[in-house]
Amino acid sequence: MINVTKPFLPPFEEYEQYLKGIWDRVWLTNNGPLVNELELKLKDYLGVNHLLFLSNGTIALQIAIKALGLKGEIITTPFSFVATTSSIVWEGCEPVFVDIDRKSLNIDPALIEAAITPRTSAILATHVFGNPCDIEAIEKIAAKHNLKVIYDGAHAFGTTYKGRSVFEFGDICTTSFHATKLFHSTEGGAVVTKDSNLLREMSFLRNFGHNGPETFATVGINGKNSEFHAAMGLCNLKYIDDILAKRKLIWDTYHKRMGHANLGGITLNEQAGFNYAYCPFIFESEQVLLKVIKELEGHKISPRRYFYPCLSTLNYVKPANTPISGDIASRILCLPSSHDLTEEVIDMIARIVLRTINN
Ligand SMILES: *Cc1c(COP(=O)(O)O)cnc(C)c1O
């Protein structure tokens, strides 16, 4: 079976070394030395000031919304993973969907201002597939209307914007280190900010609100992560440059084999700094997409409909008219991209796809 993603695993002995240390120290969780080491190494690798390692990317979004004290409406993208929207609702805010740009598949900044009301408190945008948003345009709008900005950078490990880590932008940027992501710690996530006050607030929030052994600064949650997860992150971080290079090679190979024109549709227009985390292809119609899935599954290849359904159609949000997102969601498919994917397998997948769409 070839899945849309397959987690990278480091050599077992390297993980085992970390396990020995955990056994010696009998320090399993609660801000342990490996969590600290991973935070330091991630900050160093990414070139960011402040980063907190958290239990997952969903809690990272929720902590970000809580730390900024957001209320009322949050403008967001309908084309993302469901956690981008569910976190807003879970935190008692209302998602207001603004349609995406057909080329980047990210929120379209030209449509944001029309959606702002007196109740709008923030913009929460995803760098979808690791392709950076039009950050400059979003920041201009946010500054003009005094809105906070959160970026969901769950796909964007290694993505840069104007030569800096994309995690540096926004009041807070969140990310996920889930096993399916390009860089992972089995389960995990992080928040990144340039603001040291926000950092302190979020460090209380992730640990039940504790600001001392017997004192609580605020209502908190358990957003901590363990030494075992940090160990996986430390092992994988050693290989991150290889992982990123391989993703680009896979992307290039698919595009060489399938071209842009053959799909009869549009393809993701890569922005500068893109990390090639996913290989999405947009087919002519949903019917063609379903045919392609069926053919691939017949060959034990499992692509995924990232992202479907369009989030503005969820049963717990106010319906919104986002025709571009609805259209793209109905006919986009992510083809397998994982570290050990070989050129032969990519060739086979490309052949099956081309045969199906040309039939
Ligand atoms: C994976 C993902 C999340 C959630 O991260 P978890 O670590 O799985 O909780 C949030 N947003 C996007 C865009 C994602 O792809």
PDBQT file of the ligand as one rigid body, heavy atoms in Angstrom, charges set to zero:
ROOT
HETATM    1  C1  LIG A 401      -2.575  18.854  10.682  1.00  0.00    +0.000 C 
HETATM    2  C2  LIG A 401      -3.191  20.193  10.687  1.00  0.00    +0.000 A 
HETATM    3  C3  LIG A 401      -3.640  20.798  11.874  1.00  0.00    +0.000 A 
HETATM    4  C4  LIG A 401      -3.741  20.064  13.171  1.00  0.00    +0.000 C 
HETATM    5  O1  LIG A 401      -2.558  19.574  13.675  1.00  0.00    +0.000 OA
HETATM    6  P1  LIG A 401      -2.576  18.322  14.686  1.00  0.00    +0.000 P 
HETATM    7  O2  LIG A 401      -1.167  18.290  15.168  1.00  0.00    +0.000 OA
HETATM    8  O3  LIG A 401      -2.959  17.123  13.912  1.00  0.00    +0.000 OA
HETATM    9  O4  LIG A 401      -3.546  18.656  15.777  1.00  0.00    +0.000 OA
HETATM   10  C5  LIG A 401      -4.090  22.104  11.824  1.00  0.00    +0.000 A 
HETATM   11  N1  LIG A 401      -4.123  22.793  10.656  1.00  0.00    +0.000 NA
HETATM   12  C6  LIG A 401      -3.739  22.233   9.502  1.00  0.00    +0.000 A 
HETATM   13  C7  LIG A 401      -3.777  23.063   8.258  1.00  0.00    +0.000 C 
HETATM   14  C8  LIG A 401      -3.284  20.910   9.471  1.00  0.00    +0.000 A 
HETATM   15  O5  LIG A 401      -2.941  20.350   8.306  1.00  0.00    +0.000 OA
ENDROOT
TORSDOF 0
